[in-house]
């Protein structure tokens, strides 16, 4: 703890963002800001609809609201600093701000990864046991699933933040990323961090394989149930239930595996920056769109709200 306090009194860190200081930077910045605007709107809208429309108080809609909240917080954690640095021309970030970046990023990514895995169980119950679904996925179970995801993410984020920020830094205090990411920050340490990096790697493997095993088990059960169905309409409904979740899982786990499960010798920070933009900006933008467009209740509520607004404006 003494090291942590002493470290906070030193110079700020410098973030080497995704902008290359060329003539195309304003265009890239405009594209990023457009994507961020769509991301914020796309995540706030389903959360609002699910809160105000009683018809959307279902387990799947509840999990959608939690994923949207995680995506919203993930964007608000890292992107505003990147945008502010571009507009101001400053790249510095204080010691505390860097710690907040690390803690929130780890917390939200871990929570989202675990929740995506547990949502597969919800899909399995909805298809395999439709008559018992309201009982098996009652409000208490849904709160336990969401609560356990948040709790695990918060604990992991706090642990990694405290440990990483206690490492002494020396030389150039330049973080080769657009936010304080753990692996990039560890390169500034004056001490040997190989043991901690191995622990982080093992934790990443566990946090990817554990939810992934739940997903595989759930979809194996779903596949067996679908093969026993005789109705083409039932097949179509099962596909609609699973396709949005499978798409979100592919986007999230694909990016996470690329960043954290590659051998160290194959890592290139320039590639990691691009994938991190995908993970922190594009995935939170796409997830609510994927779920909402395939969720008939959410789309019905949205159309009803738009019709109400249109009718009100005519009067």
LOVEXTI-161724 format. One record per residue (C-alpha): residue number from 1; x, y, z. Coordinates in Angstrom, 3 decimals. Layout:
{NUM; {X; Y; Z}}
...
***
This chain:
{1; {0.000; 0.000; 0.000}}
{2; {2.922; 2.350; 0.723}}
{3; {4.226; 1.695; -2.798}}
{4; {0.809; 2.529; -4.171}}
{5; {0.737; 5.876; -2.364}}
{6; {4.296; 6.781; -3.350}}
{7; {3.611; 5.927; -6.986}}
{8; {0.629; 8.269; -7.101}}
{9; {2.832; 11.280; -6.411}}
{10; {4.974; 10.809; -9.538}}
{11; {4.395; 12.100; -13.085}}
{12; {1.324; 11.190; -15.091}}
{13; {1.260; 8.461; -17.690}}
{14; {1.036; 9.071; -21.437}}
{15; {-1.487; 7.179; -23.568}}
{16; {-0.421; 6.400; -27.146}}
{17; {-3.868; 6.398; -28.731}}
{18; {-5.097; 4.998; -32.051}}
{19; {-4.652; 8.297; -33.894}}
{20; {-1.484; 8.617; -35.989}}
{21; {-1.424; 12.445; -36.218}}
{22; {-2.111; 12.429; -39.947}}
{23; {-4.647; 14.236; -42.118}}
{24; {-7.031; 11.304; -41.818}}
{25; {-7.303; 11.650; -38.028}}
{26; {-10.371; 13.981; -38.135}}
{27; {-12.164; 11.483; -40.368}}
{28; {-11.258; 8.597; -38.061}}
{29; {-12.344; 10.656; -35.049}}
{30; {-15.692; 11.435; -36.721}}
{31; {-16.249; 7.745; -37.443}}
{32; {-15.387; 6.823; -33.841}}
{33; {-17.744; 9.477; -32.445}}
{34; {-20.554; 8.322; -34.752}}
{35; {-20.098; 4.739; -33.586}}
{36; {-20.046; 5.903; -29.954}}
{37; {-23.285; 7.871; -30.445}}
{38; {-24.968; 4.803; -31.958}}
{39; {-23.557; 2.666; -29.123}}
{40; {-24.887; 4.951; -26.391}}
{41; {-28.306; 5.237; -28.035}}
{42; {-28.466; 1.524; -28.788}}
{43; {-27.752; 0.596; -25.167}}
{44; {-29.848; 3.265; -23.446}}
{45; {-32.940; 2.518; -25.564}}
{46; {-33.422; -1.170; -24.592}}
{47; {-32.685; -0.403; -20.940}}
{48; {-35.363; 2.314; -20.971}}
{49; {-37.916; 0.165; -22.819}}
{50; {-37.371; -2.799; -20.508}}
{51; {-37.786; -0.607; -17.425}}
{52; {-41.016; 1.138; -18.496}}
{53; {-42.827; -1.658; -20.379}}
{54; {-44.244; -4.400; -18.091}}
{55; {-44.456; -6.796; -21.057}}
{56; {-40.660; -6.800; -21.220}}
{57; {-40.187; -7.923; -17.619}}
{58; {-38.978; -11.336; -18.783}}
{59; {-35.706; -13.164; -18.058}}
{60; {-34.252; -12.648; -21.555}}
{61; {-35.112; -8.944; -21.525}}
{62; {-33.623; -8.611; -18.047}}
{63; {-30.357; -10.168; -19.215}}
{64; {-30.415; -7.913; -22.281}}
{65; {-30.687; -4.901; -19.997}}
{66; {-27.696; -6.107; -17.962}}
{67; {-25.587; -6.672; -21.088}}
{68; {-26.593; -3.231; -22.361}}
{69; {-25.623; -1.682; -19.027}}
{70; {-22.232; -3.397; -19.130}}
{71; {-21.670; -2.236; -22.704}}
{72; {-22.691; 1.308; -21.808}}
{73; {-20.311; 1.418; -18.855}}
{74; {-17.482; -0.093; -20.923}}
{75; {-17.785; 2.631; -23.549}}
{76; {-18.022; 5.372; -20.921}}
{77; {-14.939; 4.040; -19.114}}
{78; {-12.385; 4.263; -21.920}}
{79; {-13.671; 6.224; -24.910}}
{80; {-14.303; 9.688; -23.361}}
{81; {-10.649; 9.932; -22.305}}
{82; {-9.504; 8.987; -25.809}}
{83; {-11.816; 11.592; -27.353}}
{84; {-10.792; 14.237; -24.816}}
{85; {-7.105; 13.644; -25.477}}
{86; {-7.633; 14.002; -29.218}}
{87; {-9.537; 17.280; -28.868}}
{88; {-7.186; 18.800; -26.302}}
{89; {-3.954; 17.520; -27.819}}
{90; {-2.954; 16.112; -24.415}}
{91; {-2.260; 12.414; -23.917}}
{92; {-1.651; 12.375; -20.188}}
{93; {-3.631; 10.436; -17.616}}
{94; {-3.158; 10.591; -13.869}}
{95; {-2.200; 7.625; -11.715}}
{96; {-5.698; 7.287; -10.259}}
{97; {-7.321; 7.541; -13.685}}
{98; {-5.112; 4.736; -14.973}}
{99; {-6.112; 2.555; -12.018}}
{100; {-9.799; 3.261; -12.683}}
{101; {-9.341; 2.251; -16.342}}
{102; {-7.803; -1.068; -15.340}}
{103; {-10.343; -1.845; -12.621}}
{104; {-13.457; -0.993; -14.626}}
{105; {-12.257; -2.645; -17.853}}
{106; {-11.397; -5.944; -16.141}}
{107; {-14.616; -5.856; -14.101}}
{108; {-16.904; -5.217; -17.067}}
{109; {-15.210; -7.653; -19.466}}
{110; {-15.197; -10.437; -16.867}}
{111; {-18.830; -9.767; -15.915}}
{112; {-20.017; -9.699; -19.522}}
{113; {-18.122; -12.858; -20.414}}
{114; {-19.587; -14.790; -17.492}}
{115; {-23.108; -13.457; -18.074}}
{116; {-22.995; -14.421; -21.767}}
{117; {-22.135; -17.947; -20.694}}
{118; {-24.924; -18.118; -18.135}}
{119; {-27.485; -16.717; -20.598}}
{120; {-26.937; -19.903; -22.618}}
{121; {-28.596; -21.746; -19.728}}
{122; {-31.602; -19.435; -20.082}}
{123; {-31.839; -20.272; -23.798}}
{124; {-31.589; -23.981; -22.985}}
{125; {-34.405; -23.826; -20.433}}
{126; {-36.609; -21.726; -22.755}}
{127; {-36.353; -24.304; -25.563}}
{128; {-36.114; -27.559; -23.618}}
{129; {-38.641; -26.809; -20.849}}
{130; {-41.008; -24.096; -22.148}}
{131; {-43.850; -25.019; -19.793}}
{132; {-41.639; -24.901; -16.708}}
{133; {-39.672; -21.847; -17.909}}
{134; {-41.407; -19.283; -15.621}}
{135; {-40.629; -21.475; -12.605}}
{136; {-37.065; -22.486; -13.523}}
{137; {-36.132; -18.919; -14.504}}
{138; {-37.974; -16.975; -11.816}}
{139; {-36.939; -13.531; -10.622}}
{140; {-34.718; -14.901; -7.864}}
{141; {-32.741; -17.102; -10.267}}
{142; {-32.298; -14.217; -12.715}}
{143; {-31.013; -11.940; -9.950}}
{144; {-28.603; -14.635; -8.781}}
{145; {-27.228; -15.100; -12.317}}
{146; {-26.751; -11.372; -12.883}}
{147; {-25.486; -10.773; -9.337}}
{148; {-22.897; -13.532; -9.517}}
{149; {-21.597; -12.148; -12.823}}
{150; {-21.255; -8.625; -11.416}}
{151; {-19.715; -9.854; -8.147}}
{152; {-17.075; -12.002; -9.830}}
{153; {-16.177; -9.191; -12.215}}
{154; {-15.891; -6.598; -9.436}}
{155; {-13.652; -8.843; -7.304}}
{156; {-11.388; -9.670; -10.244}}
{157; {-11.212; -6.019; -11.301}}
{158; {-10.272; -4.828; -7.807}}
{159; {-7.587; -7.495; -7.388}}
{160; {-5.935; -6.791; -10.739}}
{161; {-6.134; -3.022; -10.256}}
{162; {-4.450; -3.104; -6.828}}
{163; {-1.743; -5.586; -7.859}}
{164; {-0.872; -3.902; -11.158}}
{165; {-0.731; -0.399; -9.677}}
{166; {1.710; -1.518; -6.958}}
{167; {4.405; -2.369; -9.533}}
{168; {7.021; 0.418; -9.681}}
{169; {7.407; 2.053; -13.099}}
{170; {10.563; 3.468; -14.606}}
{171; {11.787; 4.968; -17.861}}
{172; {9.257; 6.412; -20.289}}
{173; {5.800; 6.318; -18.740}}
{174; {4.134; 5.691; -22.091}}
{175; {1.272; 3.204; -22.210}}
{176; {1.130; 1.845; -25.751}}
{177; {-2.658; 1.792; -25.846}}
{178; {-5.612; 4.189; -25.920}}
{179; {-6.473; 3.270; -22.310}}
{180; {-4.613; 1.723; -19.374}}
{181; {-4.817; -1.936; -20.314}}
{182; {-3.168; -4.484; -18.004}}
{183; {-0.723; -6.103; -20.434}}
{184; {0.349; -2.737; -21.866}}
{185; {0.808; -1.257; -18.396}}
{186; {2.946; -4.182; -17.203}}
{187; {5.560; -3.340; -19.856}}
{188; {6.387; -0.185; -17.846}}
{189; {7.234; -2.106; -14.670}}
{190; {10.818; -2.077; -13.381}}
{191; {10.431; -5.505; -11.770}}
{192; {9.869; -8.980; -13.156}}
{193; {6.138; -9.390; -13.778}}
{194; {6.307; -12.782; -15.499}}
{195; {4.696; -14.600; -12.555}}
{196; {1.782; -12.168; -12.450}}
{197; {1.398; -12.380; -16.243}}
{198; {1.177; -16.167; -15.969}}
{199; {-1.475; -15.830; -13.261}}
{200; {-3.430; -13.402; -15.461}}
{201; {-3.126; -15.825; -18.394}}
{202; {-4.440; -18.734; -16.280}}
{203; {-7.319; -16.565; -15.027}}
{204; {-8.155; -15.555; -18.608}}
{205; {-8.151; -19.180; -19.715}}
{206; {-10.466; -20.106; -16.833}}
{207; {-12.761; -17.121; -17.434}}
{208; {-13.047; -18.047; -21.102}}
{209; {-13.303; -21.823; -20.795}}
{210; {-15.710; -21.908; -17.828}}
{211; {-18.492; -19.882; -19.529}}
{212; {-17.642; -21.553; -22.835}}
{213; {-18.194; -24.989; -21.252}}
{214; {-21.619; -23.804; -20.043}}
{215; {-22.389; -22.601; -23.571}}
{216; {-21.324; -25.905; -25.134}}
{217; {-23.305; -27.969; -22.624}}
{218; {-26.398; -25.784; -23.049}}
{219; {-26.331; -25.840; -26.831}}
{220; {-25.709; -29.586; -26.895}}
{221; {-28.889; -29.923; -24.869}}
{222; {-30.671; -27.470; -27.185}}
{223; {-29.528; -29.385; -30.272}}
{224; {-30.869; -32.627; -28.857}}
{225; {-34.213; -30.960; -28.131}}
{226; {-34.461; -29.357; -31.582}}
{227; {-33.718; -32.663; -33.342}}
{228; {-36.677; -34.214; -31.519}}
{229; {-39.035; -31.447; -32.673}}
{230; {-41.389; -32.285; -35.520}}
{231; {-42.694; -28.796; -36.264}}
{232; {-40.868; -26.504; -38.702}}
{233; {-42.263; -23.528; -36.811}}
{234; {-40.712; -24.844; -33.591}}
{235; {-37.357; -25.162; -35.354}}
{236; {-37.624; -21.565; -36.575}}
{237; {-38.536; -20.281; -33.112}}
{238; {-35.614; -22.156; -31.511}}
{239; {-33.236; -20.740; -34.114}}
{240; {-34.496; -17.199; -33.473}}
{241; {-33.986; -17.690; -29.724}}
{242; {-30.404; -18.906; -30.067}}
{243; {-29.036; -16.994; -33.061}}
{244; {-28.744; -13.603; -31.342}}
{245; {-26.943; -15.123; -28.358}}
{246; {-24.577; -17.142; -30.548}}
{247; {-23.709; -14.025; -32.559}}
{248; {-22.952; -12.026; -29.401}}
{249; {-20.867; -14.905; -28.007}}
{250; {-18.861; -15.179; -31.233}}
{251; {-18.071; -11.452; -31.259}}
{252; {-17.081; -11.283; -27.599}}
{253; {-15.118; -14.508; -27.247}}
{254; {-13.434; -14.124; -30.633}}
{255; {-11.961; -10.755; -29.637}}
{256; {-11.066; -11.902; -26.097}}
{257; {-9.286; -15.053; -27.296}}
{258; {-7.321; -13.083; -29.889}}
{259; {-6.024; -10.632; -27.282}}
{260; {-5.393; -12.835; -24.250}}
{261; {-4.833; -16.414; -25.418}}
{262; {-2.144; -15.879; -28.044}}
{263; {1.445; -16.852; -27.189}}
{264; {3.484; -13.865; -26.084}}
{265; {5.797; -14.029; -29.122}}
{266; {2.836; -13.509; -31.487}}
{267; {1.438; -10.450; -29.746}}
{268; {1.550; -7.127; -31.594}}
{269; {0.214; -4.139; -29.684}}
{270; {-0.885; -2.448; -32.894}}
{271; {-3.193; -5.411; -33.578}}
{272; {-4.349; -5.453; -29.955}}
{273; {-5.371; -1.800; -30.232}}
{274; {-7.591; -2.541; -33.211}}
{275; {-9.182; -5.562; -31.517}}
{276; {-9.624; -3.547; -28.299}}
{277; {-11.531; -0.889; -30.262}}
{278; {-13.719; -3.703; -31.577}}
{279; {-14.174; -5.099; -28.043}}
{280; {-14.810; -1.783; -26.261}}
{281; {-16.777; 0.103; -28.932}}
{282; {-18.139; -2.089; -31.728}}
{283; {-19.220; -5.087; -29.631}}
{284; {-21.243; -2.926; -27.164}}
{285; {-22.815; -1.268; -30.218}}
{286; {-23.696; -4.528; -31.978}}
{287; {-24.909; -6.558; -28.977}}
{288; {-28.123; -4.588; -28.237}}
{289; {-28.871; -4.324; -31.962}}
{290; {-28.470; -8.086; -32.407}}
{291; {-30.626; -8.934; -29.395}}
{292; {-33.263; -6.248; -29.983}}
{293; {-33.787; -6.938; -33.681}}
{294; {-34.437; -10.615; -32.937}}
{295; {-36.514; -9.974; -29.816}}
{296; {-40.114; -9.575; -30.959}}
{297; {-41.236; -8.164; -27.599}}
{298; {-38.595; -5.408; -27.633}}
{299; {-39.291; -4.513; -31.261}}
{300; {-43.038; -4.511; -30.566}}
{301; {-42.560; -2.176; -27.611}}
{302; {-40.367; 0.116; -29.726}}
{303; {-42.920; 0.268; -32.539}}
{304; {-45.684; 0.980; -30.044}}
{305; {-43.658; 3.828; -28.543}}
{306; {-42.904; 5.296; -31.981}}
{307; {-46.576; 5.065; -32.983}}
{308; {-47.550; 6.800; -29.731}}
{309; {-45.056; 9.596; -30.382}}
{310; {-46.243; 9.949; -33.983}}
{311; {-49.880; 10.112; -32.888}}
{312; {-49.060; 12.644; -30.178}}
{313; {-47.189; 14.884; -32.623}}
{314; {-50.152; 14.888; -35.042}}
{315; {-52.467; 16.151; -32.297}}
***
